[in-house]
Structures are given as structure tokens and as C-alpha cells.
Amino acid sequence: MRSLKILLLSAFIVLVSNAVSAQAWGVRAGANISNISGNGLDTSAKTGLYVGVYKEIPLIKSLLFIQPELQYSQEGFETDNFEDTKIDYLTVPVLAKIYVVKLLSFETGPQFGFVVSDNVDYTDVNSFVPSWAFGTSLNLPLGLSINARYITGLDDTFENIDAKNQNFQIGAAFQF
């Protein structure tokens, strides 16, 4: 598992460091509305924040891009049985982004989450959580965009509980 993390992080660094003049950098931030779904769990959504950087790498000019990102994401859920659960991740989404028109784009792809901190004492949190992301952006003038993204866990969040992360992000991005 550790070698997989190193491989993914190395691939991300290579993607980000290969500079091409047509590439665009950006920052993004907003709100997370996260929860967990699994066998008979009775939980409520928790609100947090996310902040990160991204880079658009063109594959087909003005149409198709690869968008690697690096972001900090506060996630978790609320329940009556335990204190509010908080899990902070360093996430690495690697998304395919397609522009339908200049004003509207869609994105999808894998996201790799690495736990930075948590307040969970009733079970062990998996330190690596792969997910899949689906999103859309309304691209406004001057590099500003409003975006929404749904992220669903592909693996269990905890060691001994059959449950996966579910996260909805809404926010803004600014491209340089």
C-alpha cells in the first residue's frame, strides 16, 4: 500500500512539473457537505471546507484536458452514537475535463485521499481512500468559475466498518 501511495504521488508530481506554455494554473475553494453510507448506519451530513490548486493540461485544444489537483478537504459525518466524526484529507484528484462550450465544462476521474488527521477513537480509519469524482463548472469571464462536484468512495473509510465516504463540493475557482 505504501508503494502505491509513493507511485501515485510521484505520478502527480511528474504531471504537475512538466511545464507546457498552454497549461493554466488555478486555485479552488469552497464547502464540503460530506457523509458516510453503509450497512444500517444512521448518520447526518457534516459541513467542512476544501481548498486546493490545480493545473489544466490540454490533450485536445480547447476541448479535452487532464486536470490534476492537490487539495485539503475537511470531511466527516454526525451521528447520535458517537461524537461528530471529523476526517481531514489531502486529496489528489486526476480528472478528465471536457468543455462543452467555453461557458460549461464537465469533469470526472479518480481521486486519491490521504488522511491527514481524524478524531476517531472507536475504530481505525483507513489512511488511503480512493474515490471517483463527477463535476461541472460554469466558467465565467476573467478566469472565475463556479463549480460543483460529487465524490463517492470506492473503498471503506474505516478498517472494520462497511461504509464509504460520500461528498458534495460547491465552490469557486480562479484560473491564472
Secondary structure as the mmCIF struct_conf table of DSSP 4:
data_model
#
loop_
_struct_conf.conf_type_id
_struct_conf.id
_struct_conf.beg_label_comp_id
_struct_conf.beg_label_asym_id
_struct_conf.beg_label_seq_id
_struct_conf.end_label_comp_id
_struct_conf.end_label_asym_id
_struct_conf.end_label_seq_id
HELX_RH_AL_P HELX_RH_AL_P1 ARG A 2 SER A 17
BEND BEND1 ASN A 18 ASN A 18
TURN_TY1_P TURN_TY1_P1 SER A 21 ALA A 22
STRN STRN1 ALA A 24 GLY A 38
TURN_TY1_P TURN_TY1_P2 ASN A 39 GLY A 40
STRN STRN2 THR A 43 ILE A 60
TURN_TY1_P TURN_TY1_P3 LYS A 61 LEU A 63
STRN STRN3 LEU A 64 THR A 79
BEND BEND2 ASP A 80 GLU A 83
HELX_LH_PP_P HELX_LH_PP_P1 ASP A 84 ASP A 84
STRN STRN4 THR A 85 VAL A 101
TURN_TY1_P TURN_TY1_P4 LYS A 102 LEU A 103
STRN STRN5 LEU A 104 ASP A 118
BEND BEND3 TYR A 122 THR A 123
HELX_LH_PP_P HELX_LH_PP_P2 ASP A 124 ASP A 124
STRN STRN6 VAL A 125 VAL A 125
HELX_LH_PP_P HELX_LH_PP_P3 ASN A 126 ASN A 126
BEND BEND4 SER A 127 SER A 127
STRN STRN7 PHE A 128 ASN A 139
HELX_RH_3T_P HELX_RH_3T_P1 PRO A 141 GLY A 143
STRN STRN8 LEU A 144 GLY A 153
BEND BEND5 LEU A 154 ASP A 155
BEND BEND6 THR A 157 THR A 157
STRN STRN9 PHE A 158 PHE A 158
BEND BEND7 GLU A 159 ILE A 161
STRN STRN10 ALA A 163 GLN A 175
#
